[in-house]
């Protein structure tokens, strides 16, 4: 255990005991006096600093790089120094790297403090008011989730979005739902579960209980934390739905390594293609500058490219429903409802 009383950085400065009673010039004078101590301390440490400079120079000349690592203020100062190197010296961004304990979110939260989630939510809903949070796609999804005769229909929704737009639209259609965002949450048979597996930032947080227990997958370090924990609530939730149900995936690129891993596990024993993903067809288009490209060849390339995509997703148990435009997705959902 470190004895904090012996650390000068953790003790009171006698010269600033009456800081709250000092004039502005008195405060500035004391700060300037403390700055003079820094110059002396740096002067005393110059031999050690020179050794570090030589080591850094030798490392860079040998093809290595410099990595700052720290927690709290030390980590933030290292990050600030690292991000200045590319614009100042014209070097690549991976030559001098800053790592801070807690990752990107720790850096952001240090700026926003306890208002991190609130500030993020304000930004998320900045341009949403009235009915402009609605869309044809959200309407179609809401209609798809309406109860059907015989009780057959949508069992639950798994969303990777932070927002409450689904909840807002479900209210308009009088759909009974339960928002779930932590491992302690559960729903009942009379309510449709909306599983926010990457976290939840509703517009009215006071209406929800224990939001602080929600894992907000906002930064890269949070994502890796999720990826490295196969028994996390979010991973188990997704795995159970993918293994035991037929799912319709809307708005997913399916490039997320964690999701692909879960799909692979779910499809390990049962090789059926029981999932469906609506995806926009990615076609290579003719450019007027590419005068040597034959249109027939381009069409064949597109067919081969789409076939490869389909075969790749078959390994994950997914059938692809191609659309030419994202606006077509709601039409497909309407067709599913009609059947």
GILINBEL-V53356 format. One record per pair of residues at least 24 apart in sequence whose C-alpha atoms are under 10 Angstrom apart, sorted by sequence separation. I is the first residue (numbers start at 0). J is the second residue. D is the distance in whole Angstrom. If there is no record, write none. Layout:
I:J:D, I:J:D
This chain:
74:98:7, 75:99:7, 141:165:8, 145:169:9, 184:208:10, 197:221:10, 234:258:9, 237:261:7, 238:262:7, 241:265:6, 242:266:7, 252:276:9, 280:304:10, 281:305:8, 73:98:10, 74:99:5, 75:100:9, 140:165:8, 141:166:9, 144:169:9, 184:209:9, 197:222:9, 237:262:9, 238:263:10, 240:265:9, 241:266:8, 242:267:9, 251:276:8, 252:277:9, 253:278:9, 280:305:7, 73:99:8, 74:100:7, 141:167:10, 142:168:10, 183:209:9, 234:260:10, 235:261:9, 238:264:8, 239:265:8, 242:268:10, 247:273:9, 248:274:8, 249:275:9, 250:276:8, 251:277:8, 252:278:7, 66:93:9, 72:99:9, 73:100:10, 74:101:10, 137:164:8, 138:165:9, 141:168:7, 142:169:9, 145:172:8, 166:193:8, 234:261:7, 238:265:6, 242:269:9, 245:272:9, 246:273:7, 247:274:6, 248:275:6, 249:276:6, 250:277:7, 251:278:8, 252:279:9, 281:308:10, 65:93:9, 66:94:8, 67:95:8, 68:96:9, 69:97:8, 70:98:9, 71:99:7, 74:102:10, 78:106:9, 137:165:7, 140:168:9, 141:169:6, 144:172:9, 145:173:9, 146:174:8, 165:193:8, 179:207:10, 181:209:9, 197:225:9, 229:257:9, 237:265:9, 238:266:10, 245:273:5, 246:274:5, 247:275:5, 248:276:4, 249:277:6, 250:278:7, 251:279:10, 280:308:10, 64:93:8, 65:94:6, 66:95:6, 67:96:6, 68:97:6, 69:98:7, 70:99:5, 71:100:7, 140:169:9, 141:170:9, 145:174:7, 146:175:10, 178:207:9, 180:209:9, 181:210:8, 183:212:9, 244:273:8, 245:274:5, 246:275:6, 247:276:6, 248:277:6, 249:278:8, 250:279:9, 64:94:5, 65:95:5, 66:96:5, 67:97:5, 68:98:5, 69:99:5, 70:100:5, 71:101:9, 75:105:9, 134:164:10, 137:167:10, 138:168:7, 141:171:9, 142:172:8, 144:174:8, 145:175:9, 163:193:10, 180:210:8, 181:211:9, 182:212:8, 183:213:10, 226:256:8, 227:257:9, 244:274:8, 245:275:8, 246:276:8, 247:277:8, 248:278:9, 63:94:8, 64:95:6, 65:96:6, 66:97:6, 67:98:6, 68:99:6, 69:100:6, 70:101:8, 74:105:10, 75:106:7, 132:163:10, 133:164:7, 137:168:7, 138:169:9, 141:172:7, 144:175:10, 155:186:10, 179:210:10, 180:211:10, 181:212:6, 182:213:8, 226:257:6, 242:273:10, 62:94:9, 63:95:10, 64:96:8, 65:97:9, 66:98:7, 67:99:8, 68:100:8, 69:101:10, 70:102:10, 74:106:9, 132:164:7, 133:165:9, 137:169:9, 141:173:10, 142:174:9, 163:195:9, 180:212:8, 181:213:5, 182:214:10, 225:257:8, 226:258:9, 229:261:9, 241:273:9, 242:274:10, 132:165:10, 138:171:9, 141:174:8, 162:195:9, 180:213:5, 181:214:7, 241:274:8, 71:105:8, 72:106:9, 75:109:9, 133:167:9, 134:168:9, 138:172:9, 154:188:9, 160:194:10, 161:195:7, 167:201:10, 179:213:9, 180:214:8, 223:257:9, 226:260:9, 59:94:8, 70:105:9, 71:106:8, 132:167:8, 133:168:7, 155:190:9, 156:191:8, 157:192:8, 158:193:7, 159:194:8, 160:195:7, 161:196:9, 166:201:9, 167:202:10, 180:215:9, 198:233:9, 222:257:9, 59:95:10, 70:106:10, 132:168:9, 154:190:9, 155:191:5, 156:192:6, 157:193:6, 158:194:6, 159:195:6, 160:196:8, 161:197:7, 162:198:9, 163:199:8, 196:232:8, 197:233:7, 276:312:9, 72:109:9, 127:164:10, 130:167:10, 154:191:6, 155:192:5, 156:193:5, 157:194:5, 158:195:5, 159:196:6, 160:197:7, 161:198:6, 162:199:6, 163:200:7, 164:201:9, 196:233:5, 275:312:10, 71:109:8, 123:161:9, 124:162:8, 130:168:10, 153:191:8, 154:192:7, 155:193:6, 156:194:6, 157:195:6, 158:196:6, 159:197:5, 160:198:8, 161:199:4, 162:200:6, 163:201:5, 164:202:9, 195:233:8, 196:234:8, 274:312:10, 123:162:7, 124:163:10, 153:192:10, 154:193:10, 155:194:8, 156:195:9, 157:196:7, 158:197:8, 159:198:8, 160:199:7, 161:200:5, 162:201:6, 163:202:7, 194:233:9, 274:313:10, 280:319:10, 124:164:10, 157:197:10, 158:198:9, 159:199:9, 160:200:9, 161:201:7, 162:202:8, 163:203:9, 196:236:8, 272:312:9, 273:313:10, 279:319:10, 280:320:9, 281:321:9, 120:161:9, 158:199:10, 196:237:8, 272:313:7, 274:315:9, 275:316:8, 276:317:7, 277:318:9, 278:319:7, 279:320:8, 280:321:6, 281:322:9, 282:323:9, 119:161:10, 120:162:8, 194:236:8, 271:313:9, 272:314:8, 273:315:10, 274:316:6, 275:317:5, 276:318:6, 277:319:6, 278:320:6, 279:321:6, 280:322:6, 281:323:8, 194:237:9, 270:313:9, 271:314:9, 272:315:8, 273:316:6, 274:317:5, 275:318:5, 276:319:5, 277:320:5, 278:321:5, 279:322:5, 280:323:6, 270:314:8, 271:315:9, 272:316:4, 273:317:6, 274:318:6, 275:319:6, 276:320:6, 277:321:6, 278:322:6, 279:323:6, 280:324:8, 146:191:10, 270:315:8, 271:316:6, 272:317:5, 273:318:7, 274:319:9, 275:320:7, 276:321:8, 277:322:7, 278:323:9, 279:324:6, 280:325:10, 145:191:10, 270:316:6, 271:317:9, 272:318:6, 278:324:9, 279:325:6, 144:191:8, 266:313:10, 267:314:9, 269:316:9, 271:318:10, 272:319:10, 278:325:8, 279:326:10, 184:232:10, 266:314:8, 267:315:9, 277:325:9, 279:327:9, 182:231:8, 183:232:9, 263:312:10, 266:315:6, 267:316:9, 279:328:9, 181:231:10, 182:232:5, 262:312:10, 265:315:8, 266:316:6, 277:327:10, 278:328:8, 181:232:7, 182:233:8, 263:314:8, 264:315:9, 265:316:9, 266:317:10, 277:328:7, 180:232:9, 181:233:8, 262:314:9, 263:315:5, 180:233:9, 182:235:10, 259:312:9, 262:315:6, 263:316:8, 161:215:8, 182:236:9, 261:315:9, 262:316:8, 277:331:9, 161:216:9, 260:315:9, 262:317:9, 277:332:10, 160:216:10, 161:217:9, 259:315:7, 159:216:9, 253:312:9, 248:317:9, 247:317:9, 246:317:9, 247:318:10, 248:319:10, 245:317:10, 248:320:10, 247:320:10, 241:316:10, 250:325:9, 124:200:10, 157:233:10, 123:200:9, 124:201:9, 123:201:10, 124:202:8, 250:328:9, 120:199:9, 121:200:9, 123:202:9, 157:236:9, 158:237:10, 249:328:8, 120:200:6, 121:201:10, 157:237:8, 249:329:10, 119:200:8, 120:201:7, 121:202:8, 120:202:7, 116:199:10, 117:200:8, 120:203:10, 157:240:9, 249:332:10, 116:200:7, 117:201:10, 120:204:10, 156:240:10, 117:202:9, 155:240:9, 247:332:10, 154:240:10, 117:204:9, 157:246:10, 154:244:9, 156:246:9, 158:248:10, 154:245:10, 155:246:10, 156:247:10, 157:248:9, 158:249:10, 153:245:10, 154:246:10, 156:248:10, 159:251:9, 153:246:9, 153:247:10, 116:211:10, 119:217:10, 116:215:9, 140:249:10, 104:215:10, 107:218:10, 104:216:10, 104:217:7, 105:218:9, 136:249:10, 103:217:9, 104:218:6, 103:218:6, 104:219:8, 105:220:10, 102:218:8, 103:219:7, 104:220:8, 101:218:10, 102:219:8, 103:220:7, 104:221:8, 102:220:6, 103:221:9, 101:220:7, 102:221:8, 100:220:10, 101:221:9, 152:336:10, 136:325:9, 139:328:9, 140:329:8, 143:332:7, 147:336:10, 136:326:8, 139:329:6, 142:332:9, 143:333:8, 135:326:9, 136:327:9, 138:329:8, 139:330:8, 142:333:8, 145:336:10, 136:328:7, 137:329:8, 139:331:9, 140:332:7, 143:335:8, 144:336:9, 135:328:9, 136:329:5, 139:332:6, 140:333:9, 143:336:6, 135:329:6, 136:330:9, 138:332:10, 139:333:6, 142:336:8, 143:337:10, 134:329:10, 135:330:9, 138:333:10, 139:334:10, 136:332:8, 139:335:10, 140:336:10, 136:333:10, 139:336:9
